[in-house]
């Protein structure tokens, strides 16, 4: 057993990179200050006490500023490190930036972009391995907006020993996005931007629990820009929260380091809601069929045990205890007790205001939320053991299909499994069917799973032996679940370990963003970045990009359940799907689910019908995709589904 386990650990070694010897390299910059010892060669002198600086006198050179390294031969490059000046002065720290690579110094390809944190710590940008002789860092802003300067003490390049061109039929991991925080939580907003947050510090959660502030960032996929903001107005440290998207698509964040708090983001401002009745951290929450939000568990903060259910009502903006929804039936048998055993419930809002709890405990349960609530056992998840930090994904909401993958019997310090099950739920309270399917190729916990427009599910990241703040057994090979065959296929590897405090979400352009991990201060496992995955459905067989169908118009962007939507296309398509916007933290995403829509066609005008049950077509924000006969999806249109 242990021999096989050791072999698995070797197979799962993540991102490998070594620093290239810079002997003989040359560097070219757009600007440097003469007469002060700040010339470009300081970037390569190996002395952290010297630094390059752009011209500031007699005139300040304008942004953007560029540093171009000629490494004199091809390397299999997969990362860049940038050390800001170390003299105690922050002038010139790089903020927004782009990293480009080239084999000939003429044709350039962007491999990373984003915003660095405004401090003097070493910045590391990993990216997918690619052959290059030249690498260019473009500073687009000064991190503190102090002036149009750029400075740097040292720049190094990382490389892998070998390179194999990734086949597009396994999807492609593209551009890395650098963030000025380690994002432990994320949510896709109705405008397509991604909201991210860490804790009271950008790179660390410890030492300030209950600080009343949160470091946040917003990534805009349309422009590639990343902006940072410190949120204090809700007096809420939103680290380790419960997270849902409400009936308007707003991130609804509960508890965590400030264990009683509720904060809601409306796309412009953070709004303080009423405190929960029970303080919580590591709880889960789920949006209900009528727009209320249910939460349960959460002994990580606010005291241990008895974290029974409660529900928030938008009409009155109040919380109500549900004594009939006890947490005890859903506890795992974790060796660390209730502090861990009531964490991260796999919750699904369902018909008639009910909630189905699929895990991580091996015992499943139904909860009702009317009056004082109710609970009913739903049996065991087959022979699957407790599966803490595993995933559950509703990939076919119309038929009540839920995929469960991975997890471990205890929160940490024990082997994960590669187990997979398909749960089919029906009427609230009825015992669901559970089908055991073939395991994943890799055991995982702390991973994330994302349902795609075609119903397939990408499983990314995780550890085979889960330990918080460790990448030692990180699984770098994602897997793709195909519901047509109930089987998994390995796809191209990730460039960065995605373990504890990571997340992954579907974007409206049908790509997947996977990011975060760490948030442990000066530790080696901080990952203040994300990467974009383009699934195989975006490519032709020859590897070129597929032409995508285009939704010209929709008849309405806000509809009630049971309504028809008329869609005008640029060319013929065969199917449509609705995928609910997602949010993620601690391997939990209770928001995502998918609905397959069968259209009727009149030329290039198609009509689809939203399911009539708001427990299936859950209220909130959805992405409407059209797919052609080859399975190529359109960019989505945002649809808000209402209960009436």
Buried (B, 14 or more C-beta within 10 A) or exposed (E): EEEEEEEBBEEBBBBEBEEBEBEEBEBEBBBBBEEEEBBBEBBBBEEBEBBBBBBBEEEBBEBBBBBBBBBEEEBBBBBBBBBBBBBEBBBBBBBBBBBBBBBEEEEBEBBBBBBBBBBBEEBBBBBBBBEBBBBBBBBBBBBEEEEBBBBBBBBBBBBBEEBEEBEBBBBBBBBBBBBBBBBBBBBBBBEBBBBBBBBBBBBBBEEBBBBBBBBBBBBBBEEBBBBBEEBEEBBBBBBBBBBBBBBBBBBBBBBBBBBBBBBBBEBEEBBEBEBBBBBBBBBBBBBBBBBBBBBBBBBBBBEBBEBBBBBBBBEEEEBBBBEBBBBBBBBBEBEEEBBBBBBBBBBBBBBBBBBBBBBBBBBBBBBBBEEEBBBBEBEBBBEBBBBBBBBBBBBBBBEBBBBBBBBBBBBBEBBBBBBBBBBEBEEBBEBBEBEBBEBBBBBBBBBBBBBBBBBBBBBBBBBBBBBBBBBBBBBBBBBBBEBEEBBBBEBBBBBBBBBBBBBBBBBBBBBBBBBBBBBBBEBEBBBBBBBBBBBBBBBBEEEEEBEBBEBEEBEEEEBBBEBEBBBBBBEEBBBBBBBBBBBBBBBBBBBBBBBBBEBEEEEBBBBBBBBEBBBBBBBBBBBBBBBBEEBBBBBBBBBBBBBE
